[in-house]
């Protein structure tokens, strides 16, 4: 039995990755001190419509919480998720709050 694909952090490439069906979806970030900035999420066409972007967002935010990092959601996917999920607002850095208009 194969385990379902999951999101992995690839710190050397500054991105969270989800690989399935020979395709790779990524959430790219930068790290500066205790602030993680999510800059771009890319999901190949073959993986779209399967909740992959959401899995990348959830993994990225869970990792930030675990590591005590503040979040700046420059990526529209992360921004939209965080805007509609108030339980994530405690993760926002000041710049992130400004971006989301909070």
N, C-alpha and C positions, 0 to 999 in steps of 0.2 A: 504494500500500500504506500502510495506516495503522499508526502505531507503537502498540504496546500501551500502555495507561494505566500511568502510574507514579506513585509517591508524590512529592509536592513539598512543601517546607517553605514555609509562608506566615507569615513572621515577624511581619507586621503584625497578623495575627489569632491569633498564638501557637498554631499548629496545623500538623500535617502533614496533607496532603489527598490523597485518592485519588478521582479522578472517572472514572466509567464509566457508560454507559447512562443518562445524564442524572441520575445520582445522585452524591452526594458522601459519602465516608466520611472521618472525621477523628480524629486523635489530638491532644487538646488538652494544652498544656503551659504551665508558667510558668517563667520564667528569672530567677534571682536570683544575681548574681555568676557563679561558675563552676558553679552547680548548676541542672540542668534537672529539673523535677518533672513527670512525666506524670500528669495528673489524671483524664482520661476518654477513652475510645475509643468512638466511635459509628459503627456500620456499618448503613446502611439495609437493610431486609429484602431488597430486590432484589439486594443485593450479598453477602448472607450465604452462608456455605458455600463460598466461593471463595478462602479464604486471604487475604482483604483485611486483616483485623485483623493477621495475622502480617506482611504486607508493611509495614503502618504501624509495627509494633514494630521490625522490622529496619531500616527507614529512620531511625526516631527514634534507635535505639541507634547506628547507623553515624554519624549526624550528631553525636551526643554524643561519640563516640570521635574523630572528625575534629577537632572543636573543643576537645577536651581538657576536656569537661564531666563532672562527677560526676552520677550519676542517682539520683533518688528515684522509685521506681515506685508511686505512690499508686493508679494505675489498676489494677484487678484483671487486666486483659489483660496489661499490661506485667509486673506482679508474677508472674503465673503463668509467663510465658515465661522471665523471668530466674531464677526459682526452679529451673526444670528445665533451665537452660542455664548450668552453672558457668563456661563461658568468658566470660560477661558479668559475672561478679561483680566483676571488677577495675574496672568502671565505677561501682559503687555508692558513693554518699556514705554517711557514717556513718548518717544517718537511714534510708537505703535498706536498709542491712544490718540495722538494727533491725527495719524493717518485714517483711523476709523471714525474720527469725529466724536470721540468720547470725552 
